[in-house]
Amino acid sequence: MDDAVTLIRPAVQTEHFDVLIVGAGISGVGSAYHLATQCPGTSFAVLEVQDGFGGTWRTHRYPGIRSDSDLHTFGYRFKPWTGVPIATAGEILRYMGEVIEENGLARHIRYRHRIRSARWSSRDALWTIDATRTDTGEELRFTANFLWMCQGYYRHEEGYTPHWDGMETYKGRIVHPQTWPEDLDYTGKTVLVIGSGATAATVVPAMAPDAAHVTMLQRSPTYFRSGRNAIELAEQLRQLQVDETWIHEIVRRRILYDQAVFTQRTFEEPETVRKELIDAVRALLGEEYDVETHFTPKYRPWQQRLAFVPDGDLFQGIRSGKASVVTDEIERFTEKGILLRSGNELEADIIVTATGFNLCVMGDIRFAIDGKPLNFADTVTYRGMMFTGVPNLAWVFGYFRASWTLRADLVADFVCRLLHHMQEKGVRKVEVALRPQDKDMKLLPWIDEQNFNPGYMKRGMDLLPKRGDKPEWAHTQDYWNEKDAFPATNLDDPAFVYS
């Protein structure tokens, strides 16, 4: 007689929603608001792997964490931002919390839900999403008519740190800003920050007052803009006691206009803009400082993200002597620090690797269409938010030269309009497909490296969908065109296939 006992796993209960939003960061919360207000009566849930809302602003806890674009445009269009334009993570989280509370969104958000897979069935015209509760291990299943991906574009669990020879011999502590240890005490310590982007420009001045000294080690310089952390127009309008809703809209329009002019100039007169940016840094650091070596990039302005330094705090730290910049390449790590290609050694008690992100396409979720694994790199994008052969799915991927949230709002308007259109047509499925006139269209990488080329994009380009050489088959990074093009999109264009 066989005494073995067969364990039967209980069936996973399935919960259904009209729309499932993935991620409760700045995009997910905004999308939930738009869905609730523009499509009342639509059932939806927001699945978030973290234990609270906020995305980047929750997971990033390094010293000085702040926005690198203004909150008048990074904030939502529907809720006025009343604080300083460059805000701390805590201020942004409070703002998002108000959006959730004021609009009754909390009941829709499910925290600690890690999605493992998403499978589309053409027979049922449904997505099936399998998830795990990270706190209990419970397995959950959801079905949805439409999947709205708002999970961001990088892996929150770990940042990108290159491997350098000798790292294992270093006796100090190595930390990445994305996984900042709560017990890290840098008071009176010498700190070496590897990197020169917005994160490094934030960490260095934040640590400098308490550390013995902070050195920013960069392989090549970055462009920065500096100014007072205030918007003069907003201050003037408040003096006139103008309503905050009006102030928000007026200031947003002014900032966006100024950004459009500046961005256009970086293409039309790059050398003039380059000189202006470098001269502004020289004015802050003094004629005797070697700006040519440390703050004169080799690339065109805006070819990589251009960070704003509020109140010039990075440059103040350098002028005070509490911080310094070294431009050199790493030969290897040593017991005491880093040996440079020049032969110099930089000693440090703590090394911070502000070296970027690991690109993450669609949250590392396993996707399948009718039982066949889906590789998004095999698809072509429709305006950077839908993909050929992938039904009932939209992705929020924001802007590099303008605030991310601007595009989250545009995509939300588009998705809500599309859902209404599907309802009016009496259809359950929509996907995008290349039209006859697109058959011979040249397919290209997701973004032109000559247009924008940060390291994390170049490292992960093979993971991203293809683009075409027509505006509707690309993420153009052009808010000033898309703000008009998105609302004008003809949803009955042959690019949209309904059934």
C-alpha positions in Angstrom: 0.0 0.0 0.0 1.3 3.4 -0.9 1.4 5.6 2.2 2.5 8.7 0.3 0.2 11.7 0.8 -0.5 13.9 -2.2 -0.7 17.6 -1.2 -3.3 19.4 -3.3 -2.7 23.1 -3.4 -5.8 25.2 -3.0 -7.0 27.0 -6.1 -5.9 30.6 -6.3 -8.9 32.9 -6.2 -9.2 35.3 -9.1 -10.2 38.9 -8.8 -11.2 40.8 -11.9 -10.9 44.5 -12.8 -11.5 46.5 -15.9 -8.1 48.1 -15.6 -5.0 47.0 -13.7 -2.3 49.7 -13.0 1.2 48.5 -12.2 3.1 50.7 -9.8 2.1 53.4 -7.3 4.9 55.9 -8.1 4.4 59.3 -9.6 3.0 57.8 -12.8 0.7 55.2 -11.2 -0.9 57.6 -8.8 -1.5 60.1 -11.5 -2.9 57.5 -13.8 -5.3 56.3 -11.1 -6.5 59.8 -10.6 -7.2 60.3 -14.3 -8.9 56.9 -14.6 -11.1 57.6 -11.6 -12.1 61.1 -12.9 -12.2 60.6 -16.7 -13.7 57.0 -16.7 -16.0 57.0 -13.6 -17.5 53.6 -12.9 -14.4 51.8 -14.2 -13.2 49.1 -11.8 -9.4 49.2 -11.2 -6.6 48.4 -8.8 -3.1 49.6 -8.5 -0.5 46.9 -7.6 2.7 48.1 -5.9 5.6 45.9 -4.8 6.8 48.4 -2.1 5.1 48.9 1.2 3.9 52.3 0.3 3.4 54.8 -2.5 6.1 57.0 -4.0 8.3 54.8 -6.3 11.6 56.6 -6.6 10.8 58.9 -3.8 10.3 56.0 -1.4 13.1 53.7 -2.5 15.8 56.4 -2.8 16.9 57.5 0.7 20.4 58.9 0.2 21.4 62.2 1.8 19.8 65.2 0.1 17.5 63.2 -2.2 15.5 65.8 -4.2 14.0 66.4 -7.6 16.2 67.4 -10.5 13.4 69.2 -12.3 10.9 71.7 -11.1 7.8 70.6 -9.2 5.6 73.1 -11.1 5.9 70.7 -14.1 6.9 67.5 -12.3 3.8 67.9 -10.1 0.5 66.9 -11.6 -1.4 69.4 -13.7 -4.5 68.9 -11.6 -3.0 69.7 -8.2 -1.1 73.0 -7.7 2.4 72.8 -6.3 2.9 75.6 -3.7 6.4 74.9 -2.4 9.9 75.6 -3.7 10.5 74.3 -7.3 13.3 71.8 -6.4 11.7 69.7 -3.7 12.9 67.0 -1.3 11.7 63.4 -1.4 9.7 64.0 1.7 7.9 67.0 0.2 7.1 65.1 -2.9 5.7 62.1 -0.9 3.5 64.5 1.1 2.2 66.0 -2.1 1.4 62.5 -3.5 -0.2 61.5 -0.2 -2.5 64.5 -0.5 -3.5 63.4 -4.1 -4.3 59.9 -2.8 -6.3 61.2 0.2 -8.1 64.0 -1.6 -9.3 61.7 -4.4 -10.1 58.5 -2.4 -7.4 56.5 -4.2 -6.1 54.6 -1.2 -8.8 51.9 -1.5 -7.6 51.0 -5.0 -3.9 50.5 -4.1 -2.6 47.1 -3.1 0.9 47.3 -1.5 3.4 44.5 -1.2 2.2 42.8 -4.4 5.0 41.5 -6.6 3.8 40.6 -10.1 5.5 37.4 -11.5 3.7 37.1 -14.8 1.2 38.6 -17.1 -0.5 36.4 -19.8 -2.9 37.6 -22.5 -5.6 35.3 -23.9 -7.1 36.2 -27.2 -9.9 33.8 -26.6 -11.0 35.5 -23.4 -9.7 39.0 -24.3 -8.2 39.2 -20.9 -4.9 39.6 -19.1 -4.2 37.2 -16.3 -1.7 38.5 -13.7 -0.1 36.3 -11.1 1.4 38.0 -8.1 2.8 37.2 -4.7 2.3 39.1 -1.4 5.8 39.9 -0.3 4.8 40.0 3.4 2.8 36.7 3.6 4.0 34.7 0.5 0.3 34.4 -0.5 -0.2 33.8 -4.2 -2.8 36.0 -5.9 -4.3 36.1 -9.3 -6.0 39.0 -11.1 -7.7 39.3 -14.5 -8.0 42.6 -16.3 -9.4 43.9 -19.6 -6.5 46.5 -19.9 -3.0 46.6 -18.4 -1.5 50.0 -17.6 2.3 49.8 -16.9 3.4 52.6 -14.6 6.3 50.8 -12.9 9.1 53.1 -14.2 12.2 52.2 -16.2 14.8 50.9 -13.7 15.3 48.2 -11.2 14.5 49.6 -7.7 16.1 46.7 -5.8 19.7 47.5 -7.0 21.6 50.2 -8.7 24.2 49.8 -11.4 27.8 49.4 -10.0 30.6 48.5 -12.5 33.1 45.9 -11.3 36.6 47.4 -10.8 39.7 45.4 -10.1 40.6 45.2 -6.4 37.2 46.0 -5.1 37.4 43.1 -2.7 40.6 44.4 -1.2 39.1 47.8 -0.2 38.9 48.0 3.7 36.3 50.7 3.8 32.6 50.6 3.0 31.1 50.7 -0.5 27.5 51.9 -0.9 25.2 52.7 -3.8 22.8 55.6 -3.4 19.9 53.4 -4.5 20.4 51.1 -1.5 21.6 53.6 1.1 22.2 51.9 4.5 20.3 53.5 7.4 23.2 52.9 9.7 25.8 54.7 7.6 27.5 57.3 9.8 29.8 59.5 7.7 30.5 62.2 10.3 34.1 63.2 10.2 34.8 60.6 7.5 36.5 61.1 4.1 34.0 60.2 1.4 34.6 59.5 -2.3 31.6 59.7 -4.6 32.1 58.1 -8.0 29.9 59.8 -10.7 29.0 63.2 -11.9 25.2 63.1 -12.6 22.3 64.5 -10.7 22.7 61.9 -7.9 26.3 62.8 -7.3 25.5 66.5 -7.5 23.0 66.0 -4.7 24.9 63.6 -2.5 28.2 65.7 -2.4 26.8 68.9 -1.0 24.5 67.0 1.3 27.3 65.0 2.9 30.0 67.8 2.8 28.9 69.7 6.0 29.3 66.6 8.3 32.0 64.7 6.5 35.7 65.5 6.8 35.8 65.9 3.1 33.9 64.7 0.0 35.5 64.1 -3.3 33.5 63.7 -6.5 35.5 61.4 -8.9 34.3 61.6 -12.5 35.5 60.1 -15.7 34.2 63.0 -17.6 32.3 66.3 -16.7 28.6 66.9 -16.8 26.6 70.1 -17.6 24.8 71.8 -14.7 22.5 74.8 -14.4 22.3 76.7 -11.2 20.0 79.3 -9.7 17.9 80.3 -6.8 15.5 77.6 -5.7 12.5 79.8 -6.3 10.3 80.9 -9.3 10.1 84.7 -9.3 6.9 84.7 -11.3 5.2 82.5 -8.7 6.4 84.8 -5.9 5.0 87.8 -7.7 1.7 86.2 -8.4 1.4 85.2 -4.7 2.1 88.8 -3.7 -0.9 89.7 -5.9 -3.0 87.1 -4.1 -3.7 85.2 -7.3 -5.4 81.8 -6.7 -2.9 78.9 -6.4 -4.7 77.0 -9.3 -4.0 80.0 -11.6 -0.5 80.3 -10.4 0.2 76.7 -11.0 -1.1 76.8 -14.6 0.6 80.2 -15.4 4.0 79.1 -14.0 3.8 75.7 -15.7 3.2 77.4 -19.0 6.1 79.9 -18.5 8.5 77.2 -17.4 7.5 75.0 -20.4 7.9 77.8 -22.8 11.4 78.7 -21.4 12.4 75.0 -21.6 11.2 74.7 -25.2 13.3 77.8 -26.2 16.3 76.5 -24.3 16.0 72.9 -25.8 15.7 74.3 -29.3 18.8 76.4 -28.8 20.8 73.4 -27.7 20.2 72.0 -31.2 20.4 75.2 -33.2 23.3 77.0 -31.4 24.9 74.3 -29.2 28.3 76.1 -28.9 26.7 79.3 -27.6 24.6 77.4 -25.0 27.7 75.4 -24.1 29.6 78.6 -23.4 26.8 80.1 -21.4 26.6 77.0 -19.2 30.3 76.8 -18.6 30.7 80.5 -18.0 27.9 80.3 -15.4 29.9 77.6 -13.5 33.1 79.7 -13.8 31.3 82.6 -12.3 30.3 80.5 -9.2 33.8 78.9 -8.8 36.1 81.8 -9.7 38.5 82.4 -12.5 41.3 80.4 -10.7 39.3 77.2 -10.7 40.1 74.7 -13.5 36.6 74.7 -15.1 38.1 73.5 -18.4 39.1 70.1 -16.8 36.2 69.5 -14.4 33.1 71.2 -15.8 33.6 71.2 -19.6 31.8 68.2 -21.1 32.7 66.6 -24.4 29.1 66.2 -25.5 26.4 68.6 -26.8 24.2 70.2 -24.1 21.1 68.1 -23.4 22.6 65.0 -25.1 22.5 63.7 -21.5 20.2 64.9 -18.7 21.0 68.4 -17.5 20.6 68.7 -13.7 19.7 71.8 -11.9 21.8 72.7 -8.8 19.5 74.7 -6.5 21.2 77.7 -4.9 24.5 76.5 -6.3 25.0 74.2 -3.3 27.4 71.9 -5.1 29.6 74.8 -6.1 29.4 76.3 -2.6 30.8 73.1 -1.2 33.7 73.2 -3.6 34.5 76.8 -2.9 34.4 76.2 0.9 37.0 73.5 0.6 34.6 70.8 2.0 34.2 69.2 -1.4 36.4 68.8 -4.4 36.3 67.3 -7.9 38.8 65.0 -9.5 38.5 64.1 -13.2 40.3 60.9 -14.0 39.8 57.2 -14.6 39.9 54.4 -12.2 42.8 51.9 -12.5 41.8 49.8 -9.5 40.6 49.8 -6.0 43.2 49.6 -3.2 43.0 48.8 0.5 42.7 52.5 1.3 40.7 53.8 -1.7 41.2 54.1 -5.4 44.3 54.2 -7.6 43.8 56.4 -10.7 45.1 56.1 -14.2 47.2 59.1 -13.5 49.0 57.2 -10.7 47.4 59.3 -7.9 45.6 57.5 -5.1 42.5 58.8 -3.5 42.0 57.5 0.0 38.5 57.3 1.5 36.7 55.8 4.5 33.5 55.4 2.4 33.1 55.1 -1.4 29.7 56.0 -2.9 29.1 54.5 -6.3 26.7 57.0 -7.9 27.1 55.2 -11.2 23.5 54.9 -12.4 20.6 52.5 -12.9 19.9 49.1 -14.2 17.3 49.5 -16.9 14.2 47.4 -16.3 11.7 46.9 -19.1 8.2 46.3 -17.8 9.2 45.5 -14.3 11.0 42.3 -15.1 7.6 40.6 -15.4 7.3 37.5 -17.6 4.9 38.4 -20.4 3.2 36.0 -22.8 0.7 36.4 -25.6 -1.5 33.3 -26.2 1.0 31.1 -24.5 4.0 32.4 -26.4 6.7 34.3 -24.4 6.8 38.0 -25.3 10.0 39.8 -25.9 9.3 43.6 -26.1 12.5 44.0 -28.1 10.8 42.2 -30.9 8.0 44.8 -31.0 7.7 48.3 -32.5 6.5 51.1 -30.3 3.5 53.4 -31.0 4.5 56.8 -29.6 6.5 55.1 -26.9 3.4 53.8 -25.1 1.9 50.9 -27.0 3.6 48.0 -28.9 2.8 46.1 -32.0 1.2 42.7 -31.3 0.6 43.5 -27.6 -3.1 44.0 -27.0 -4.8 46.2 -24.4 -1.6 47.5 -22.8 -0.1 50.9 -22.4 3.3 52.0 -20.9 4.2 55.3 -19.3 7.8 56.3 -20.2 8.3 59.9 -19.5 10.6 62.7 -20.8 14.3 63.2 -20.3 14.4 66.9 -21.3 11.1 67.8 -19.5 9.4 66.5 -16.4 8.4 62.8 -16.4 4.9 63.6 -15.1 4.0 65.7 -18.2 4.0 62.6 -20.3 2.2 60.6 -17.6 -0.6 63.1 -17.9 -0.6 62.9 -21.7 -0.6 59.1 -21.7 -3.4 59.0 -19.2 -5.6 61.3 -21.3 -4.9 59.0 -24.3 -5.7 55.8 -22.5 -8.9 57.1 -21.0 -10.0 58.3 -24.5 -9.0 54.9 -26.0 -11.1 53.1 -23.3 -14.1 55.3 -24.1 -13.6 54.7 -27.8 -13.5 50.9 -27.3 -16.7 51.1 -25.3 -18.4 53.1 -28.0 -17.3 50.7 -30.7 -18.4 47.7 -28.6 -15.0 46.0 -28.8 -12.9 44.3 -26.2 -9.5 44.3 -27.8 -7.1 46.9 -29.4 -3.6 46.6 -30.5 -1.4 48.6 -32.8 0.0 47.3 -36.1 2.2 48.8 -38.8 0.0 50.1 -41.7 0.6 49.4 -45.4 2.5 52.6 -45.7 4.8 51.6 -42.9 5.8 48.2 -44.4 9.2 49.4 -45.6 9.8 51.8 -42.7 13.3 51.6 -41.3 13.4 50.1 -37.8 15.8 51.7 -35.3 16.8 51.5 -31.6 14.4 52.9 -29.0 16.2 56.2 -29.0 18.9 57.9 -31.2 22.2 57.9 -29.3 23.1 61.2 -31.0 19.9 62.7 -29.5 20.2 61.3 -26.0 22.7 58.8 -24.7 22.9 58.2 -20.9 24.8 55.1 -19.9 21.8 53.2 -18.6 20.0 53.6 -21.9 23.0 52.5 -24.0 23.6 49.4 -21.7 19.9 48.3 -22.0 19.0 49.4 -25.6 18.8 45.7 -26.7 15.9 45.2 -24.2 13.7 48.0 -25.5 11.2 48.0 -28.3 12.2 49.3 -31.8 11.1 52.6 -33.2 10.4 53.7 -36.7 11.5 56.7 -38.6 8.0 58.3 -38.3 6.8 60.3 -35.3 3.9 58.0 -34.5 6.3 55.0 -34.3 8.7 56.6 -31.9 9.1 58.1 -28.4 10.1 61.5 -29.7 11.1 63.0 -26.3 9.3 66.2 -27.6 6.7 67.3 -25.1 6.0 70.5 -27.0 4.9 68.5 -30.1 3.2 65.6 -28.2 1.0 67.9 -26.1 -0.8 68.7 -29.4 -0.3 65.4 -31.2 -1.7 63.1 -28.5 -5.1 64.8 -28.2 -5.3 65.0 -32.0 -4.6 61.2 -32.5 -7.2 59.6 -34.8 -8.2 56.5 -32.9 -9.7 55.0 -36.1 -6.4 55.3 -37.9 -5.4 51.9 -39.4 -2.6 51.7 -36.9 -5.3 50.7 -34.3 -6.7 47.3 -34.8 -9.9 46.5 -32.9 -11.8 43.3 -32.4 
